Amino acid sequence: GINAEYMGDIMATLDVSGDGVVTFKEFVSFMQKTDTGDVNEAVQIFECLDMDKSGSLDTAEFTTALHKVHPRFTTSETHHIVRMADENHDGVISVKEFKKLYQKVMV
């Protein structure tokens, strides 16, 4: 899993305003600065989010990750993003599905 220090570093990088909350605008701004075609980066992010190391993200893992990035996401918003990512509707997000979502968000 992710240790607290690593998560703190990630939050500090993303939280440009320093207010302790990563807004969606801050998240998108950071992501747009990264190499949009870097599939390896998507895989690394996926592996960090896959807390049980199952090789897929269940709804709870993905929702938890979304709330860490943006605590003000509503339940409706998180469900929409999960539905958008889970292309085959099997209830989990595979690495392949996550890479597709990552590339959509990055463009």
A tleap script that builds the chain and sets N, CA, C and O, in Angstrom:
source leaprc.protein.ff14SB
mol = sequence {
  NGLY ILE ASN ALA GLU TYR MET GLY ASP ILE
  MET ALA THR LEU ASP VAL SER GLY ASP GLY
  VAL VAL THR PHE LYS GLU PHE VAL SER PHE
  MET GLN LYS THR ASP THR GLY ASP VAL ASN
  GLU ALA VAL GLN ILE PHE GLU CYS LEU ASP
  MET ASP LYS SER GLY SER LEU ASP THR ALA
  GLU PHE THR THR ALA LEU HIE LYS VAL HIE
  PRO ARG PHE THR THR SER GLU THR HIE HIE
  ILE VAL ARG MET ALA ASP GLU ASN HIE ASP
  GLY VAL ILE SER VAL LYS GLU PHE LYS LYS
  LEU TYR GLN LYS VAL MET CVAL
}
set mol.1.N position { 0.813 -1.194 0.000 }
set mol.1.CA position { 0.000 0.000 0.000 }
set mol.1.C position { 0.852 1.250 0.000 }
set mol.1.O position { 2.078 1.181 -0.085 }
set mol.2.N position { 0.223 2.347 0.092 }
set mol.2.CA position { 0.900 3.639 0.102 }
set mol.2.C position { 1.149 4.039 1.539 }
set mol.2.O position { 0.233 4.028 2.362 }
set mol.3.N position { 2.409 4.398 1.847 }
set mol.3.CA position { 2.661 4.846 3.214 }
set mol.3.C position { 2.268 6.311 3.363 }
set mol.3.O position { 2.121 7.031 2.376 }
set mol.4.N position { 2.104 6.730 4.582 }
set mol.4.CA position { 1.605 8.078 4.875 }
set mol.4.C position { 2.530 9.165 4.330 }
set mol.4.O position { 2.063 10.197 3.848 }
set mol.5.N position { 3.834 8.936 4.405 }
set mol.5.CA position { 4.784 9.937 3.917 }
set mol.5.C position { 4.658 10.127 2.409 }
set mol.5.O position { 4.673 11.256 1.918 }
set mol.6.N position { 4.531 9.018 1.675 }
set mol.6.CA position { 4.377 9.085 0.220 }
set mol.6.C position { 3.083 9.806 -0.139 }
set mol.6.O position { 3.068 10.654 -1.032 }
set mol.7.N position { 2.009 9.475 0.546 }
set mol.7.CA position { 0.728 10.129 0.286 }
set mol.7.C position { 0.822 11.614 0.609 }
set mol.7.O position { 0.246 12.439 -0.101 }
set mol.8.N position { 1.534 11.959 1.661 }
set mol.8.CA position { 1.742 13.371 2.000 }
set mol.8.C position { 2.488 14.116 0.908 }
set mol.8.O position { 2.166 15.262 0.593 }
set mol.9.N position { 3.497 13.452 0.325 }
set mol.9.CA position { 4.246 14.064 -0.779 }
set mol.9.C position { 3.352 14.286 -1.987 }
set mol.9.O position { 3.416 15.334 -2.629 }
set mol.10.N position { 2.514 13.295 -2.297 }
set mol.10.CA position { 1.592 13.421 -3.420 }
set mol.10.C position { 0.638 14.583 -3.182 }
set mol.10.O position { 0.419 15.407 -4.071 }
set mol.11.N position { 0.068 14.647 -1.975 }
set mol.11.CA position { -0.875 15.722 -1.660 }
set mol.11.C position { -0.207 17.086 -1.732 }
set mol.11.O position { -0.795 18.042 -2.236 }
set mol.12.N position { 1.022 17.178 -1.229 }
set mol.12.CA position { 1.735 18.458 -1.264 }
set mol.12.C position { 1.983 18.908 -2.698 }
set mol.12.O position { 1.908 20.099 -3.001 }
set mol.13.N position { 2.275 17.965 -3.573 }
set mol.13.CA position { 2.502 18.289 -4.981 }
set mol.13.C position { 1.222 18.763 -5.652 }
set mol.13.O position { 1.231 19.726 -6.418 }
set mol.14.N position { 0.125 18.081 -5.358 }
set mol.14.CA position { -1.145 18.400 -6.007 }
set mol.14.C position { -1.805 19.654 -5.440 }
set mol.14.O position { -2.439 20.407 -6.178 }
set mol.15.N position { -1.662 19.881 -4.139 }
set mol.15.CA position { -2.346 20.979 -3.451 }
set mol.15.C position { -1.582 22.288 -3.641 }
set mol.15.O position { -0.883 22.752 -2.739 }
set mol.16.N position { -1.729 22.873 -4.825 }
set mol.16.CA position { -0.993 24.079 -5.197 }
set mol.16.C position { -1.303 25.243 -4.258 }
set mol.16.O position { -0.406 26.011 -3.911 }
set mol.17.N position { -2.554 25.380 -3.847 }
set mol.17.CA position { -2.951 26.503 -2.999 }
set mol.17.C position { -2.505 26.326 -1.547 }
set mol.17.O position { -2.467 27.296 -0.789 }
set mol.18.N position { -2.165 25.089 -1.153 }
set mol.18.CA position { -1.712 24.835 0.211 }
set mol.18.C position { -2.818 24.843 1.254 }
set mol.18.O position { -2.541 24.971 2.447 }
set mol.19.N position { -4.075 24.707 0.818 }
set mol.19.CA position { -5.187 24.764 1.772 }
set mol.19.C position { -5.577 23.396 2.333 }
set mol.19.O position { -6.547 23.282 3.083 }
set mol.20.N position { -4.812 22.348 1.965 }
set mol.20.CA position { -5.101 21.021 2.495 }
set mol.20.C position { -6.128 20.235 1.706 }
set mol.20.O position { -6.450 19.101 2.063 }
set mol.21.N position { -6.653 20.827 0.629 }
set mol.21.CA position { -7.643 20.164 -0.215 }
set mol.21.C position { -7.168 20.236 -1.662 }
set mol.21.O position { -6.792 21.301 -2.150 }
set mol.22.N position { -7.190 19.092 -2.339 }
set mol.22.CA position { -6.853 19.075 -3.757 }
set mol.22.C position { -8.146 19.267 -4.525 }
set mol.22.O position { -9.005 18.387 -4.557 }
set mol.23.N position { -8.269 20.429 -5.140 }
set mol.23.CA position { -9.478 20.686 -5.918 }
set mol.23.C position { -9.375 19.959 -7.256 }
set mol.23.O position { -8.289 19.565 -7.680 }
set mol.24.N position { -10.505 19.791 -7.903 }
set mol.24.CA position { -10.506 19.148 -9.211 }
set mol.24.C position { -9.647 19.945 -10.182 }
set mol.24.O position { -8.933 19.368 -11.002 }
set mol.25.N position { -9.715 21.265 -10.093 }
set mol.25.CA position { -8.920 22.139 -10.972 }
set mol.25.C position { -7.423 21.909 -10.742 }
set mol.25.O position { -6.654 21.849 -11.702 }
set mol.26.N position { -7.008 21.781 -9.489 }
set mol.26.CA position { -5.607 21.516 -9.188 }
set mol.26.C position { -5.184 20.153 -9.732 }
set mol.26.O position { -4.092 20.009 -10.281 }
set mol.27.N position { -6.052 19.159 -9.577 }
set mol.27.CA position { -5.752 17.817 -10.057 }
set mol.27.C position { -5.591 17.818 -11.573 }
set mol.27.O position { -4.615 17.278 -12.094 }
set mol.28.N position { -6.546 18.424 -12.284 }
set mol.28.CA position { -6.488 18.467 -13.743 }
set mol.28.C position { -5.264 19.250 -14.202 }
set mol.28.O position { -4.590 18.848 -15.150 }
set mol.29.N position { -4.976 20.352 -13.544 }
set mol.29.CA position { -3.815 21.162 -13.890 }
set mol.29.C position { -2.535 20.343 -13.764 }
set mol.29.O position { -1.677 20.387 -14.645 }
set mol.30.N position { -2.407 19.602 -12.678 }
set mol.30.CA position { -1.232 18.751 -12.486 }
set mol.30.C position { -1.156 17.689 -13.579 }
set mol.30.O position { -0.096 17.467 -14.164 }
set mol.31.N position { -2.269 17.043 -13.848 }
set mol.31.CA position { -2.282 15.964 -14.821 }
set mol.31.C position { -1.951 16.466 -16.220 }
set mol.31.O position { -1.325 15.749 -17.000 }
set mol.32.N position { -2.359 17.680 -16.544 }
set mol.32.CA position { -2.077 18.236 -17.866 }
set mol.32.C position { -0.598 18.560 -18.031 }
set mol.32.O position { -0.106 18.656 -19.155 }
set mol.33.N position { 0.110 18.728 -16.924 }
set mol.33.CA position { 1.544 19.009 -16.983 }
set mol.33.C position { 2.354 17.743 -17.209 }
set mol.33.O position { 3.522 17.817 -17.591 }
set mol.34.N position { 1.747 16.577 -16.978 }
set mol.34.CA position { 2.455 15.312 -17.162 }
set mol.34.C position { 2.385 14.903 -18.618 }
set mol.34.O position { 1.615 15.466 -19.396 }
set mol.35.N position { 3.182 13.930 -18.978 }
set mol.35.CA position { 3.191 13.395 -20.345 }
set mol.35.C position { 1.892 12.635 -20.564 }
set mol.35.O position { 1.681 11.586 -19.956 }
set mol.36.N position { 1.030 13.142 -21.415 }
set mol.36.CA position { -0.292 12.556 -21.597 }
set mol.36.C position { -0.255 11.169 -22.196 }
set mol.36.O position { -1.219 10.419 -22.037 }
set mol.37.N position { 0.800 10.796 -22.868 }
set mol.37.CA position { 0.866 9.487 -23.482 }
set mol.37.C position { 1.588 8.458 -22.628 }
set mol.37.O position { 1.820 7.341 -23.090 }
set mol.38.N position { 1.942 8.791 -21.426 }
set mol.38.CA position { 2.752 7.916 -20.587 }
set mol.38.C position { 1.891 6.833 -19.939 }
set mol.38.O position { 1.352 7.019 -18.848 }
set mol.39.N position { 1.774 5.709 -20.627 }
set mol.39.CA position { 0.969 4.599 -20.125 }
set mol.39.C position { 1.589 4.025 -18.860 }
set mol.39.O position { 0.872 3.566 -17.970 }
set mol.40.N position { 2.923 4.046 -18.771 }
set mol.40.CA position { 3.580 3.536 -17.568 }
set mol.40.C position { 3.157 4.308 -16.330 }
set mol.40.O position { 3.003 3.734 -15.252 }
set mol.41.N position { 2.971 5.606 -16.488 }
set mol.41.CA position { 2.522 6.423 -15.358 }
set mol.41.C position { 1.120 6.000 -14.927 }
set mol.41.O position { 0.830 5.930 -13.732 }
set mol.42.N position { 0.250 5.717 -15.898 }
set mol.42.CA position { -1.100 5.256 -15.580 }
set mol.42.C position { -1.043 3.945 -14.807 }
set mol.42.O position { -1.791 3.754 -13.848 }
set mol.43.N position { -0.163 3.046 -15.220 }
set mol.43.CA position { -0.025 1.749 -14.536 }
set mol.43.C position { 0.490 1.954 -13.114 }
set mol.43.O position { 0.022 1.295 -12.186 }
set mol.44.N position { 1.446 2.859 -12.938 }
set mol.44.CA position { 1.977 3.136 -11.595 }
set mol.44.C position { 0.885 3.695 -10.683 }
set mol.44.O position { 0.782 3.302 -9.520 }
set mol.45.N position { 0.078 4.604 -11.207 }
set mol.45.CA position { -1.017 5.163 -10.413 }
set mol.45.C position { -2.000 4.063 -10.059 }
set mol.45.O position { -2.452 3.964 -8.918 }
set mol.46.N position { -2.333 3.225 -11.055 }
set mol.46.CA position { -3.257 2.113 -10.833 }
set mol.46.C position { -2.747 1.214 -9.708 }
set mol.46.O position { -3.506 0.842 -8.813 }
set mol.47.N position { -1.466 0.870 -9.754 }
set mol.47.CA position { -0.890 -0.023 -8.743 }
set mol.47.C position { -0.952 0.595 -7.345 }
set mol.47.O position { -1.128 -0.121 -6.360 }
set mol.48.N position { -0.809 1.907 -7.254 }
set mol.48.CA position { -0.922 2.583 -5.955 }
set mol.48.C position { -2.362 2.534 -5.440 }
set mol.48.O position { -2.594 2.408 -4.237 }
set mol.49.N position { -3.318 2.634 -6.350 }
set mol.49.CA position { -4.726 2.636 -5.946 }
set mol.49.C position { -5.241 1.244 -5.616 }
set mol.49.O position { -6.188 1.099 -4.844 }
set mol.50.N position { -4.624 0.219 -6.194 }
set mol.50.CA position { -5.052 -1.164 -6.008 }
set mol.50.C position { -4.557 -1.665 -4.652 }
set mol.50.O position { -3.586 -2.417 -4.565 }
set mol.51.N position { -5.245 -1.232 -3.601 }
set mol.51.CA position { -4.803 -1.483 -2.231 }
set mol.51.C position { -4.704 -2.973 -1.889 }
set mol.51.O position { -3.814 -3.365 -1.134 }
set mol.52.N position { -5.590 -3.804 -2.424 }
set mol.52.CA position { -5.548 -5.235 -2.099 }
set mol.52.C position { -4.719 -6.036 -3.100 }
set mol.52.O position { -4.647 -7.262 -3.013 }
set mol.53.N position { -4.096 -5.341 -4.047 }
set mol.53.CA position { -3.215 -5.953 -5.054 }
set mol.53.C position { -3.905 -7.072 -5.827 }
set mol.53.O position { -3.290 -8.088 -6.151 }
set mol.54.N position { -5.191 -6.872 -6.118 }
set mol.54.CA position { -5.976 -7.874 -6.842 }
set mol.54.C position { -5.808 -7.772 -8.354 }
set mol.54.O position { -6.220 -8.669 -9.089 }
set mol.55.N position { -5.201 -6.676 -8.818 }
set mol.55.CA position { -5.062 -6.475 -10.248 }
set mol.55.C position { -6.237 -5.741 -10.855 }
set mol.55.O position { -6.293 -5.535 -12.067 }
set mol.56.N position { -7.178 -5.347 -10.010 }
set mol.56.CA position { -8.316 -4.548 -10.461 }
set mol.56.C position { -8.737 -3.632 -9.320 }
set mol.56.O position { -8.431 -3.885 -8.155 }
set mol.57.N position { -9.442 -2.566 -9.676 }
set mol.57.CA position { -9.946 -1.638 -8.669 }
set mol.57.C position { -11.433 -1.888 -8.498 }
set mol.57.O position { -12.211 -1.756 -9.443 }
set mol.58.N position { -11.817 -2.249 -7.283 }
set mol.58.CA position { -13.255 -2.373 -7.054 }
set mol.58.C position { -13.817 -0.972 -6.810 }
set mol.58.O position { -13.071 -0.004 -6.660 }
set mol.59.N position { -15.118 -0.888 -6.774 }
set mol.59.CA position { -15.773 0.414 -6.624 }
set mol.59.C position { -15.296 1.131 -5.365 }
set mol.59.O position { -15.084 2.344 -5.389 }
set mol.60.N position { -15.125 0.400 -4.272 }
set mol.60.CA position { -14.694 1.017 -3.011 }
set mol.60.C position { -13.291 1.611 -3.135 }
set mol.60.O position { -13.058 2.734 -2.690 }
set mol.61.N position { -12.354 0.871 -3.735 }
set mol.61.CA position { -10.990 1.377 -3.896 }
set mol.61.C position { -10.976 2.635 -4.764 }
set mol.61.O position { -10.317 3.622 -4.436 }
set mol.62.N position { -11.704 2.584 -5.864 }
set mol.62.CA position { -11.707 3.715 -6.781 }
set mol.62.C position { -12.390 4.925 -6.157 }
set mol.62.O position { -11.915 6.051 -6.302 }
set mol.63.N position { -13.490 4.698 -5.472 }
set mol.63.CA position { -14.206 5.791 -4.811 }
set mol.63.C position { -13.339 6.415 -3.719 }
set mol.63.O position { -13.302 7.637 -3.577 }
set mol.64.N position { -12.642 5.579 -2.949 }
set mol.64.CA position { -11.733 6.080 -1.912 }
set mol.64.C position { -10.656 6.958 -2.531 }
set mol.64.O position { -10.335 8.024 -2.004 }
set mol.65.N position { -10.099 6.506 -3.653 }
set mol.65.CA position { -9.062 7.281 -4.344 }
set mol.65.C position { -9.612 8.614 -4.839 }
set mol.65.O position { -8.956 9.647 -4.701 }
set mol.66.N position { -10.811 8.596 -5.413 }
set mol.66.CA position { -11.419 9.838 -5.886 }
set mol.66.C position { -11.636 10.812 -4.740 }
set mol.66.O position { -11.416 12.013 -4.900 }
set mol.67.N position { -12.061 10.313 -3.592 }
set mol.67.CA position { -12.298 11.192 -2.439 }
set mol.67.C position { -10.999 11.726 -1.857 }
set mol.67.O position { -10.986 12.816 -1.285 }
set mol.68.N position { -9.905 10.980 -1.990 }
set mol.68.CA position { -8.608 11.498 -1.533 }
set mol.68.C position { -8.157 12.649 -2.423 }
set mol.68.O position { -7.566 13.621 -1.952 }
set mol.69.N position { -8.443 12.527 -3.712 }
set mol.69.CA position { -8.070 13.576 -4.655 }
set mol.69.C position { -8.982 14.782 -4.497 }
set mol.69.O position { -8.527 15.926 -4.512 }
set mol.70.N position { -10.264 14.517 -4.346 }
set mol.70.CA position { -11.237 15.604 -4.259 }
set mol.70.C position { -12.325 15.202 -3.260 }
set mol.70.O position { -13.319 14.584 -3.641 }
set mol.71.N position { -12.139 15.550 -1.979 }
set mol.71.CA position { -13.087 15.129 -0.938 }
set mol.71.C position { -14.519 15.599 -1.149 }
set mol.71.O position { -15.445 15.059 -0.543 }
set mol.72.N position { -14.706 16.585 -1.988 }
set mol.72.CA position { -16.053 17.131 -2.176 }
set mol.72.C position { -16.822 16.459 -3.314 }
set mol.72.O position { -17.940 16.866 -3.629 }
set mol.73.N position { -16.227 15.425 -3.936 }
set mol.73.CA position { -16.985 14.668 -4.940 }
set mol.73.C position { -18.253 14.135 -4.299 }
set mol.73.O position { -18.214 13.595 -3.193 }
set mol.74.N position { -19.359 14.280 -4.973 }
set mol.74.CA position { -20.607 13.723 -4.469 }
set mol.74.C position { -20.667 12.237 -4.807 }
set mol.74.O position { -19.918 11.753 -5.655 }
set mol.75.N position { -21.555 11.528 -4.143 }
set mol.75.CA position { -21.742 10.109 -4.444 }
set mol.75.C position { -22.136 9.930 -5.900 }
set mol.75.O position { -21.663 9.008 -6.564 }
set mol.76.N position { -22.988 10.794 -6.395 }
set mol.76.CA position { -23.425 10.739 -7.782 }
set mol.76.C position { -22.253 10.920 -8.743 }
set mol.76.O position { -22.148 10.204 -9.739 }
set mol.77.N position { -21.374 11.873 -8.448 }
set mol.77.CA position { -20.210 12.111 -9.299 }
set mol.77.C position { -19.270 10.905 -9.309 }
set mol.77.O position { -18.785 10.503 -10.366 }
set mol.78.N position { -19.015 10.334 -8.141 }
set mol.78.CA position { -18.107 9.183 -8.087 }
set mol.78.C position { -18.698 7.994 -8.823 }
set mol.78.O position { -17.982 7.287 -9.531 }
set mol.79.N position { -20.009 7.762 -8.665 }
set mol.79.CA position { -20.646 6.661 -9.382 }
set mol.79.C position { -20.577 6.869 -10.890 }
set mol.79.O position { -20.387 5.916 -11.644 }
set mol.80.N position { -20.732 8.113 -11.326 }
set mol.80.CA position { -20.649 8.423 -12.755 }
set mol.80.C position { -19.249 8.099 -13.291 }
set mol.80.O position { -19.113 7.492 -14.353 }
set mol.81.N position { -18.234 8.498 -12.566 }
set mol.81.CA position { -16.857 8.250 -13.001 }
set mol.81.C position { -16.568 6.745 -13.020 }
set mol.81.O position { -15.926 6.246 -13.943 }
set mol.82.N position { -17.041 6.030 -12.002 }
set mol.82.CA position { -16.848 4.575 -11.962 }
set mol.82.C position { -17.539 3.927 -13.162 }
set mol.82.O position { -16.956 3.072 -13.828 }
set mol.83.N position { -18.779 4.332 -13.438 }
set mol.83.CA position { -19.504 3.768 -14.591 }
set mol.83.C position { -18.780 4.070 -15.901 }
set mol.83.O position { -18.726 3.230 -16.799 }
set mol.84.N position { -18.223 5.279 -16.000 }
set mol.84.CA position { -17.496 5.665 -17.195 }
set mol.84.C position { -16.234 4.809 -17.360 }
set mol.84.O position { -15.888 4.425 -18.478 }
set mol.85.N position { -15.558 4.515 -16.269 }
set mol.85.CA position { -14.317 3.740 -16.319 }
set mol.85.C position { -14.573 2.250 -16.540 }
set mol.85.O position { -13.821 1.588 -17.255 }
set mol.86.N position { -15.628 1.727 -15.932 }
set mol.86.CA position { -15.927 0.284 -15.981 }
set mol.86.C position { -16.674 -0.049 -17.276 }
set mol.86.O position { -17.889 -0.242 -17.277 }
set mol.87.N position { -15.924 -0.111 -18.368 }
set mol.87.CA position { -16.527 -0.267 -19.690 }
set mol.87.C position { -17.291 -1.571 -19.873 }
set mol.87.O position { -18.311 -1.593 -20.562 }
set mol.88.N position { -16.817 -2.662 -19.267 }
set mol.88.CA position { -17.502 -3.943 -19.456 }
set mol.88.C position { -18.529 -4.237 -18.353 }
set mol.88.O position { -19.142 -5.304 -18.342 }
set mol.89.N position { -18.709 -3.303 -17.443 }
set mol.89.CA position { -19.735 -3.373 -16.391 }
set mol.89.C position { -19.636 -4.631 -15.522 }
set mol.89.O position { -20.647 -5.227 -15.149 }
set mol.90.N position { -18.390 -5.021 -15.210 }
set mol.90.CA position { -18.210 -6.193 -14.352 }
set mol.90.C position { -18.033 -5.818 -12.879 }
set mol.90.O position { -17.809 -6.683 -12.033 }
set mol.91.N position { -18.135 -4.525 -12.585 }
set mol.91.CA position { -18.055 -4.075 -11.192 }
set mol.91.C position { -16.657 -3.741 -10.713 }
set mol.91.O position { -16.483 -3.292 -9.581 }
set mol.92.N position { -15.653 -3.954 -11.560 }
set mol.92.CA position { -14.277 -3.599 -11.213 }
set mol.92.C position { -13.635 -2.881 -12.402 }
set mol.92.O position { -14.089 -3.001 -13.539 }
set mol.93.N position { -12.583 -2.142 -12.115 }
set mol.93.CA position { -11.864 -1.411 -13.152 }
set mol.93.C position { -10.526 -2.110 -13.355 }
set mol.93.O position { -9.690 -2.165 -12.454 }
set mol.94.N position { -10.347 -2.637 -14.549 }
set mol.94.CA position { -9.107 -3.335 -14.883 }
set mol.94.C position { -8.020 -2.314 -15.224 }
set mol.94.O position { -8.291 -1.125 -15.392 }
set mol.95.N position { -6.793 -2.806 -15.320 }
set mol.95.CA position { -5.688 -1.932 -15.723 }
set mol.95.C position { -5.991 -1.336 -17.103 }
set mol.95.O position { -5.775 -0.146 -17.331 }
set mol.96.N position { -6.486 -2.159 -18.010 }
set mol.96.CA position { -6.808 -1.702 -19.363 }
set mol.96.C position { -7.857 -0.583 -19.330 }
set mol.96.O position { -7.716 0.426 -20.022 }
set mol.97.N position { -8.905 -0.766 -18.526 }
set mol.97.CA position { -9.954 0.263 -18.413 }
set mol.97.C position { -9.400 1.524 -17.784 }
set mol.97.O position { -9.742 2.628 -18.206 }
set mol.98.N position { -8.538 1.374 -16.767 }
set mol.98.CA position { -7.960 2.526 -16.102 }
set mol.98.C position { -7.072 3.315 -17.064 }
set mol.98.O position { -7.103 4.545 -17.069 }
set mol.99.N position { -6.281 2.611 -17.877 }
set mol.99.CA position { -5.422 3.297 -18.850 }
set mol.99.C position { -6.263 4.103 -19.831 }
set mol.99.O position { -5.900 5.225 -20.184 }
set mol.100.N position { -7.386 3.540 -20.275 }
set mol.100.CA position { -8.273 4.263 -21.192 }
set mol.100.C position { -8.824 5.514 -20.515 }
set mol.100.O position { -8.829 6.591 -21.110 }
set mol.101.N position { -9.292 5.376 -19.268 }
set mol.101.CA position { -9.810 6.527 -18.527 }
set mol.101.C position { -8.726 7.575 -18.358 }
set mol.101.O position { -8.965 8.763 -18.572 }
set mol.102.N position { -7.542 7.139 -17.976 }
set mol.102.CA position { -6.400 8.030 -17.770 }
set mol.102.C position { -6.127 8.824 -19.041 }
set mol.102.O position { -5.929 10.037 -18.987 }
set mol.103.N position { -6.116 8.150 -20.174 }
set mol.103.CA position { -5.826 8.831 -21.437 }
set mol.103.C position { -6.945 9.800 -21.814 }
set mol.103.O position { -6.671 10.845 -22.403 }
set mol.104.N position { -8.217 9.473 -21.486 }
set mol.104.CA position { -9.332 10.389 -21.748 }
set mol.104.C position { -9.197 11.654 -20.926 }
set mol.104.O position { -9.428 12.755 -21.424 }
set mol.105.N position { -8.822 11.495 -19.663 }
set mol.105.CA position { -8.689 12.629 -18.750 }
set mol.105.C position { -7.497 13.506 -19.150 }
set mol.105.O position { -7.528 14.725 -18.983 }
set mol.106.N position { -6.470 12.881 -19.669 }
set mol.106.CA position { -5.242 13.603 -19.990 }
set mol.106.C position { -5.346 14.406 -21.269 }
set mol.106.O position { -4.572 15.345 -21.456 }
set mol.107.N position { -6.263 14.079 -22.152 }
set mol.107.CA position { -6.347 14.763 -23.455 }
set mol.107.C position { -7.078 16.074 -23.328 }
set mol.107.O position { -7.246 16.785 -24.319 }
savepdb mol mol.pdb
quit
